[in-house]
Amino acid sequence: MYFEDGAEDEEGRQDGVMEWIEKIVWHEVVTRLPTEQENEWAAECGLAESEYPPYVFDCEMPGDNRDVLVLGKSGDVWQDTCIADDGYVGYNSLYLDNHGDWDDVVAWAYMPTGKRDMEAADAS
C-alpha cells in the first residue's frame, strides 16, 4: 500500500509510507529414530555404536550456511545459521551456529527478504 506525499490513511500514517506484509512459513522440525539400515551405514563409515546419530531429520531442513529464524520449545524466536558439519559422517550433520543442536527447536523459517511477495518468491 503506498500513500502520496501529504496523504493520510484512516490511521493517520502519511508522507510516502510504504507497507506490506511478508508471509513467514514455518517448517516443523520432525525427527525419527534411525533405521537399522542407517545404523549399518554408520558402522560401515567407521562410527562406533556410541557415535550413531540418536535421531535423523524426517523433514525439510535449511541448506548449509543459510540464515534462518528458529522457534524454540520455550516459545523464543531467534536468528541463527544452519551449518553442515562436513567432518561428521552421518545423517545428523546439521547444527545451528549459535545454538548448537536442534534438540530444543520446534520449527525454522527462511529469513524475511524485505521484498514484496513476488520478489520474495523469486529470492527463496
VEXPAMAR-572620 format. One record per atom (N, C-alpha, C): residue number from 1; residue in one letter; chain; atom name; y, x negated, z. Coordinates in steps of 0.1 Angstrom, whole numbers, always signed. Each point is the difference from the previous one (the first is absolute). Example, Ala and Ser with C-alpha at 12.3 -4.5 7.8 and 13.67 -1.06 7.14 Angstrom:
% residues 2
     n   res   chain   atom      yy      xx      zz
     1     a       A      N     -57    -132     +78
     1     a       A     CA     +12      +9      +0
     1     a       A      C     +12      -9      +0
     2     s       A      N     +11      +4      -7
     2     s       A     CA     +11      -9      +0
     2     s       A      C     +11      +8      +8
//
This chain:
% residues 124
     n   res   chain   atom      yy      xx      zz
     1     m       A      N     -12      -9      +0
     1     m       A     CA     +12      +9      +0
     1     m       A      C     +12      -9      +0
     2     y       A      N      +9      +2      -8
     2     y       A     CA     +12      -8      -1
     2     y       A      C     +13      +9      +0
     3     f       A      N     +10      -5      +8
     3     f       A     CA     +12      +8      +1
     3     f       A      C     +12      -9      -6
     4     e       A      N      +8      +7      -7
     4     e       A     CA     +12      -7      -6
     4     e       A      C      +9      -5     +11
     5     d       A      N      +8     -10      -3
     5     d       A     CA     +10      -5     +10
     5     d       A      C      +9     +12      +5
     6     g       A      N      +1      +0     +13
     6     g       A     CA      +8     +11      +6
     6     g       A      C      -7     +13      +2
     7     a       A      N     -11      +2      -7
     7     a       A     CA      -7     +13      +2
     7     a       A      C      -8      -1     +13
     8     e       A      N      -2     +12      +6
     8     e       A     CA      -8      +1     +12
     8     e       A      C     -11     +10      -2
     9     d       A      N     -11      -3      +7
     9     d       A     CA     -11     +10      +0
     9     d       A      C      +1      +9     +12
    10     e       A      N     -10      +9      +3
    10     e       A     CA      +1      +9     +11
    10     e       A      C      +1      -7     +13
    11     e       A      N      -6     -12      +1
    11     e       A     CA      +0      -7     +13
    11     e       A      C     +11     -10      +2
    12     g       A      N     +10      +0     -10
    12     g       A     CA     +12      -8      +2
    12     g       A      C      -2     -14      -5
    13     r       A      N     -11      -4      -7
    13     r       A     CA      -2     -13      -6
    13     r       A      C      +9      -1     -13
    14     q       A      N      +5     -12      -2
    14     q       A     CA      +9      -1     -12
    14     q       A      C      +1     -14      -5
    15     d       A      N      +9      -1     -10
    15     d       A     CA      +4     -13      -6
    15     d       A      C     -12      -8      -6
    16     g       A      N      -6      +7     -10
    16     g       A     CA     -10      -7      -8
    16     g       A      C     -13      -4      +8
    17     v       A      N      -4      +8      +9
    17     v       A     CA     -12      -3      +8
    17     v       A      C     -12      +4      -9
    18     m       A      N      -9      -9      -1
    18     m       A     CA     -13      +3      -7
    18     m       A      C     -11      +0      +9
    19     e       A      N      -8     +11      +0
    19     e       A     CA     -11      +2      +8
    19     e       A      C     -13      +3      -7
    20     w       A      N     -11      -4      +5
    20     w       A     CA     -13      +5      -5
    20     w       A      C     -10      -2     +11
    21     i       A      N     -11      +7      -2
    21     i       A     CA     -11      -1     +10
    21     i       A      C     -11      -8      -7
    22     e       A      N      -5     -10      +6
    22     e       A     CA     -11      -8      -6
    22     e       A      C     -12      +3      +8
    23     k       A      N     -10      +5      -7
    23     k       A     CA     -13      +4      +6
    23     k       A      C      -8     -13      +4
    24     i       A      N      -5      +0     +12
    24     i       A     CA      -9     -11      +5
    24     i       A      C     -14      +6      +1
    25     v       A      N      -9      -6      -7
    25     v       A     CA     -14      +4      +0
    25     v       A      C      -8      -9      +9
    26     w       A      N      -6      +6     +11
    26     w       A     CA      -8      -8      +9
    26     w       A      C     -14      +0      -4
    27     h       A      N      -6     -12      +1
    27     h       A     CA     -15      -2      -3
    27     h       A      C      -7      -2     +13
    28     e       A      N      -9      +9      +3
    28     e       A     CA      -8      -1     +13
    28     e       A      C      -9     -12      -1
    29     v       A      N      -1      -8     +11
    29     v       A     CA      -9     -11      +1
    29     v       A      C     -13      +5      +5
    30     v       A      N     -10      +0      -9
    30     v       A     CA     -14      +5      +3
    30     v       A      C      -9     -12      +0
    31     t       A      N      -8      -2     +10
    31     t       A     CA     -10     -11      +1
    31     t       A      C     -14      +6      +2
    32     r       A      N      -9      -8      -3
    32     r       A     CA     -14      +4      +2
    32     r       A      C      -8     -13      +4
    33     l       A      N     -12      +2      +5
    33     l       A     CA      -8     -11      +3
    33     l       A      C      -5      -7     -13
    34     p       A      N      -2     -13      +0
    34     p       A     CA      -6      -6     -12
    34     p       A      C     -14      +5      -2
    35     t       A      N      -4      +1     -13
    35     t       A     CA     -14      +3      -3
    35     t       A      C      -8     -12      +2
    36     e       A      N     -13      +2      +0
    36     e       A     CA     -10     -11      +1
    36     e       A      C      +2     -10     -11
    37     q       A      N      +3      +5     -12
    37     q       A     CA      +2      -8     -12
    37     q       A      C     +12      -9      +2
    38     e       A      N     +11      +6      +5
    38     e       A     CA     +12      -7      +2
    38     e       A      C      -2     -11     +11
    39     n       A      N      -8      +3     +10
    39     n       A     CA      -3     -11     +10
    39     n       A      C      -9     -11      -6
    40     e       A      N      -9      +4      -9
    40     e       A     CA      -8     -10      -7
    40     e       A      C      +9      -9      -8
    41     w       A      N      +9      +6      -7
    41     w       A     CA     +10      -8      -8
    41     w       A      C      +7     -10      +8
    42     a       A      N      +5      +5     +12
    42     a       A     CA      +7      -9     +10
    42     a       A      C      -9     -12      +4
    43     a       A      N     -13      +3      +2
    43     a       A     CA      -9     -11      +4
    43     a       A      C      -2      -9     -12
    44     e       A      N      -1      +5     -12
    44     e       A     CA      -1      -9     -12
    44     e       A      C     +12      -9      -2
    45     c       A      N     +12      +5      +5
    45     c       A     CA     +12      -8      -1
    45     c       A      C      +1     -10     +11
    46     g       A      N     -10      -1      +9
    46     g       A     CA      +0     -10     +10
    46     g       A      C      +6      +5     +14
    47     l       A      N      +3     +12      +1
    47     l       A     CA      +5      +5     +13
    47     l       A      C     -11      +2     +10
    48     a       A      N      +3      -4     +13
    48     a       A     CA      -9      +3     +11
    48     a       A      C      +1     +15      +3
    49     e       A      N     -11      +5      +6
    49     e       A     CA      +0     +15      +3
    49     e       A      C     +12      +4      +8
    50     s       A      N      +5      -9      +9
    50     s       A     CA     +11      +3      +8
    50     s       A      C     +13      +1      -8
    51     e       A      N      +0      -6     -12
    51     e       A     CA     +12      +0      -8
    51     e       A      C      +0     +12     -10
    52     y       A      N     -11      +8      -1
    52     y       A     CA      +0     +11      -9
    52     y       A      C     +12      +9      +4
    53     p       A      N      +6      +6     -10
    53     p       A     CA     +11      +9      +3
    53     p       A      C      -5     +13      +8
    54     p       A      N      +8      +3     +10
    54     p       A     CA      -5     +12      +8
    54     p       A      C      +2     +13      -7
    55     y       A      N      +9      +0     -10
    55     y       A     CA      +3     +12      -8
    55     y       A      C      +5      -5     -14
    56     v       A      N      -1     +10     -10
    56     v       A     CA      +6      -3     -13
    56     v       A      C      +9     +12      -3
    57     f       A      N     +10      -3      -8
    57     f       A     CA      +9     +11      -4
    57     f       A      C      -6      +9     -10
    58     d       A      N      +2     +13      +2
    58     d       A     CA      -6     +10      -9
    58     d       A      C     +11      +9      -5
    59     c       A      N     +11      -7      -5
    59     c       A     CA     +12      +7      -4
    59     c       A      C      +8      -9      -9
    60     e       A      N     +11      +5      -6
    60     e       A     CA      +9      -8      -8
    60     e       A      C      +8      -9     +10
    61     m       A      N      +1     -13      -3
    61     m       A     CA      +8      -9      +8
    61     m       A      C     +10      -7      -9
    62     p       A      N     +11      -5      +7
    62     p       A     CA     +10      -6      -8
    62     p       A      C      -4     -14      -5
    63     g       A      N      +6      -5     -10
    63     g       A     CA      -3     -13      -6
    63     g       A      C      +5     -11      +8
    64     d       A      N      -5     -12      -3
    64     d       A     CA      +4     -12      +7
    64     d       A      C     +15      -2      -1
    65     n       A      N      +6      -4     +11
    65     n       A     CA     +14      -4      +1
    65     n       A      C      +9     +12      -3
    66     r       A      N      -5     +12      +3
    66     r       A     CA      +8     +12      -2
    66     r       A      C      +7      +5     +13
    67     d       A      N     +13      +2      -1
    67     d       A     CA      +7      +6     +12
    67     d       A      C      -3     +15      +0
    68     v       A      N      -3      +4     +13
    68     v       A     CA      -4     +14      +2
    68     v       A      C      +6      +5     +13
    69     l       A      N      +1     +13      +1
    69     l       A     CA      +2      +7     +12
    69     l       A      C     -13      +3      +7
    70     v       A      N      -1      -2     +13
    70     v       A     CA     -12      +2      +7
    70     v       A      C      +2     +10     +12
    71     l       A      N      -9      +9      +1
    71     l       A     CA      +0     +10     +11
    71     l       A      C     -11      -3     +10
    72     g       A      N      +4      -4     +12
    72     g       A     CA     -10      -3     +10
    72     g       A      C      -5     +12      +8
    73     k       A      N     -11      -2      +7
    73     k       A     CA      -6     +11      +8
    73     k       A      C     +10      +4     +11
    74     s       A      N      +9      -8      +4
    74     s       A     CA     +10      +3     +10
    74     s       A      C     +11      +9      -6
    75     g       A      N      +0      +2     -13
    75     g       A     CA     +11      +8      -7
    75     g       A      C     +11      -8      -5
    76     d       A      N      +0     -13      +4
    76     d       A     CA     +11      -9      -5
    76     d       A      C      -2      -3     -15
    77     v       A      N     +11      -2      -7
    77     v       A     CA      +0      -4     -14
    77     v       A      C      +7     -13      -1
    78     w       A      N      -5     -10      -8
    78     w       A     CA      +6     -12      -2
    78     w       A      C      -3      -6     -14
    79     q       A      N      +8      -9      -4
    79     q       A     CA      -2      -7     -13
    79     q       A      C      -8     -12      +3
    80     d       A      N     -10      -3      -9
    80     d       A     CA      -8     -11      +1
    80     d       A      C      -4      -4     -14
    81     t       A      N      -8     -11      -1
    81     t       A     CA      -4      -5     -13
    81     t       A      C     -16      -1      +0
    82     c       A      N      -6      +6     -10
    82     c       A     CA     -15      -1      -1
    82     c       A      C      -3     -14      -6
    83     i       A      N      -9      -7      +6
    83     i       A     CA      -4     -13      -4
    83     i       A      C     -15      +0      -2
    84     a       A      N      -5      -6     -11
    84     a       A     CA     -14      -2      -2
    84     a       A      C      -3     -15      +4
    85     d       A      N      -9      -1      +9
    85     d       A     CA      -4     -13      +5
    85     d       A      C     -11      -6      -9
    86     d       A      N      +5      -9      -9
    86     d       A     CA      -9      -5     -10
    86     d       A      C     -10     -10      +6
    87     g       A      N      +2      -4     +13
    87     g       A     CA      -9      -9      +6
    87     g       A      C     -12      +7      +7
    88     y       A      N      +1     +13      +0
    88     y       A     CA     -10      +8      +7
    88     y       A      C      -9      +7     -10
    89     v       A      N     -13      -2      +1
    89     v       A     CA      -9      +7     -10
    89     v       A      C      -4     +13      +7
    90     g       A      N      +2     +11      -7
    90     g       A     CA      -4     +13      +5
    90     g       A      C      +9     +11      -4
    91     y       A      N      -4     +12      +4
    91     y       A     CA      +7     +12      -4
    91     y       A      C     +13      +2      +9
    92     n       A      N      +1      -7     +11
    92     n       A     CA     +11      +2      +9
    92     n       A      C     +11     -10      -1
    93     s       A      N      +3      -5     -12
    93     s       A     CA      +9     -11      -1
    93     s       A      C     +14      +4      +0
    94     l       A      N      +3     +12      +1
    94     l       A     CA     +14      +5      +1
    94     l       A      C      +5      +0     +14
    95     y       A      N     +12      -5      +2
    95     y       A     CA      +7      +1     +13
    95     y       A      C     +15      +2      -2
    96     l       A      N      +6      +3     +11
    96     l       A     CA     +15      +3      +0
    96     l       A      C      +7     -13      +6
    97     d       A      N      +9      -5      -8
    97     d       A     CA      +7     -12      +4
    97     d       A      C      +5      +0     +14
    98     n       A      N      +7     +10      +5
    98     n       A     CA      +6      +1     +13
    98     n       A      C     -10      +6     +10
    99     h       A      N      -8      +9      -3
    99     h       A     CA      -8      +8      +9
    99     h       A      C     -14      -6      +1
   100     g       A      N      -5      -7     -10
   100     g       A     CA     -14      -5      +0
   100     g       A      C      -9     +10      -6
   101     d       A      N     -10      +4      +8
   101     d       A     CA     -11      +9      -6
   101     d       A      C      +6     +15      -2
   102     w       A      N      -9      +8      -6
   102     w       A     CA      +4     +14      -3
   102     w       A      C      -6      +9     +11
   103     d       A      N      -5      -5     +11
   103     d       A     CA      -7      +8      +9
   103     d       A      C      +8     +12      +6
   104     d       A      N     +12      -2      +3
   104     d       A     CA      +9     +11      +6
   104     d       A      C      +9      +7     -10
   105     v       A      N      -4      -1     -13
   105     v       A     CA      +8      +6     -11
   105     v       A      C      -6     +13      -5
   106     v       A      N      +8     +10      -1
   106     v       A     CA      -4     +13      -4
   106     v       A      C      +1      +1     -15
   107     a       A      N     +12      -5      -5
   107     a       A     CA      +3      +2     -15
   107     a       A      C     +10     -11      -4
   108     w       A      N      +2      -1     -13
   108     w       A     CA     +10      -9      -6
   108     w       A      C      +6      +7     -11
   109     a       A      N     +12      -5      -4
   109     a       A     CA      +7      +6     -12
   109     a       A      C      +7     -12      -7
   110     y       A      N      +2      +2     -13
   110     y       A     CA      +8     -10      -7
   110     y       A      C     +15      +1      +5
   111     m       A      N      +7     -11      -1
   111     m       A     CA     +14      +0      +5
   111     m       A      C      +8      +9     -10
   112     p       A      N     +10      +7      +6
   112     p       A     CA      +9      +8      -8
   112     p       A      C      +7      -9     -10
   113     t       A      N      +3      +5     -12
   113     t       A     CA      +6      -9     -10
   113     t       A      C     +15      +1      +0
   114     g       A      N      +5     +11      +5
   114     g       A     CA     +15      +2      -1
   114     g       A      C      +4      +6     -13
   115     k       A      N     -10      +4      -8
   115     k       A     CA      +3      +5     -13
   115     k       A      C      -4     +15      -1
   116     r       A      N      +6      +7     -10
   116     r       A     CA      -4     +14      -2
   116     r       A      C     -14      +1      -4
   117     d       A      N      -6     +12      +1
   117     d       A     CA     -14      +3      -2
   117     d       A      C      -5      -7     -13
   118     m       A      N      +6      +2     -11
   118     m       A     CA      -5      -5     -13
   118     m       A      C      -1     -16      +0
   119     e       A      N     +11      -6      +6
   119     e       A     CA      +1     -14      +1
   119     e       A      C     -11      -5     +10
   120     a       A      N      -1      +7     +11
   120     a       A     CA     -10      -4     +10
   120     a       A      C     -14      +0      -5
   121     a       A      N      -4     +10      -8
   121     a       A     CA     -13      +1      -5
   121     a       A      C      -3     -12     -10
   122     d       A      N     +10      -4      -7
   122     d       A     CA      -2     -12      -9
   122     d       A      C      -1     -13      +8
   123     a       A      N      +6      +0     +12
   123     a       A     CA      +0     -12      +8
   123     a       A      C     -13      -3      +7
   124     s       A      N      -8     +11      +3
   124     s       A     CA     -12      -3      +8
   124     s       A      C     -13      -2      -8
//
